[in-house]
């Protein structure tokens, strides 16, 4: 699939289902409903804000991530997952100890979502990592 297209399809599917059904039930094996999932989409980021983020980290952002930011400058979903706004990415990375050109973009409970732009800039599309609360980025 063309880079940047998957994020459009994914977000459109979520929005369509939320507008149709209101919420998503979180169902575990056996059919037990845990909770209704919520989604909070931020307003889009501007091109200037996206360029500022690239400049701040001296990186080329992955196209999928730039497309996401152009649609929604952050989002919260499923009561525990947060994809940070550009402002929060810059703020929260001040305290992160990650290798150069690697930066935190979100949280999942105690875990972190990290982009390794070194990999992306070399053409490797496996640039997104999930680190649990005790893992170091090596």
N, C-alpha and C positions, 0 to 999 in steps of 0.2 A: 504494500500500500504506500502511496506517495506520502513522504514525510510532511507532517503538518495536517494531513487530512483526518487521521484517526481521532485527534482531539476534537475536531468539529463534529464528527459522527457520534462520539461518546457523549459529549455535552448536550447535543441535540436530543439524543435518546433519553438521557436523564431528565431534561427539561420537559420533554413530551410526556413522559410517564408521571412526573410530579404534577404537571398541569391536569392530567387526566384523572389521576388517582389521589392526589393530595400528598401522600407520603408513601414510602416503601416499607412494608413489614420485613423485619429482619428475621428470617426463618432458619432455624437450625435443623439438622437431621431429625426426622420423626415428625416434622411439621409444627413444632412449637414456635410460636411467635415470641421473639425476645423484646422487640421494641419497634416503633415506627421510626424509620430513618428520616432525618431532616437534611436539607440542602440550603445553604446560604451562599449565593453568588455575589461577589463584589462587582462593582462597575468596571468597565474596561480600563486598562492602562493606556496611556498615550504612547505614540512612537518615541517621543522625547524621553519619557520615563523608562522605556525599555532600553533605549540607547544609553541612558545614564547608568542603568544596572550593568550593561556590558562594559562600559567604561570603568565603573567602580571596581569590578573584578578583573578587568583587562582580559575579557574572554569573548568568544563568539557563542552566543546562547543557542542551544538546540532549537531548530525550527518549531518542533512541537510545543516546546515551552514558550517560545515567543508568541505562537498562535494562541496558546492558553491565556497568556497575559493580555493579549489584544482583545480577547473575549471577556475575560474576568481577571482582574488584578487580585487574585486570591479567592479562596472559597473554603467553607467549612461543610463537612458532610459526615453523615453516619455517627454523629455525636462522639467525636474523638479523633477525626482526621481533619487536619488543617493544611491547606496549601497557602503559604504566606503571600501577602502583598509584597510588592517591590520594596516599599518602605521597611517592612518587617524583615525581609531577607537581608537588607543591608544592616539593620539594627541587630538582629540575632546572630549574624555571622561575626560580629565584633568579638564575641566570647567563644566562638568555635575554634577548635584546634584541628583544622583540616589541611591537607596538602594544598599547595598553590594551585589555583584555578579549579578548586573543588569548593562547593558551597551548599549550605543547607537551604532547602526550599520549602520544607514542611515537616509536620509532625504526625505521628500516628500513636496516640497514647504516649508511652515513654520513648518510642523509636523516632528516628529521623529519616527524612528523604533527602538525599544528597545527589547533586549533579557533579560528575567529573567531566569538566569541559576539555581536559587534556585528551580524553578518549574521543569525545565528539569531534574535536578539531582534527583528529587523525582519521576521521571517517567511520569510527566505531559507534554504532547506534546503541550499544549496551553501555550507556553513560549514566543511567539512573540507578541509585543504590538505596537500599533500606538498611539502616543500621539500628540494631536494638540498643537499649540504653547502656550496655556494657561493652559493645564492640568499638574497636578503634578502626579508623579508615586506613588500611594498608593496601 
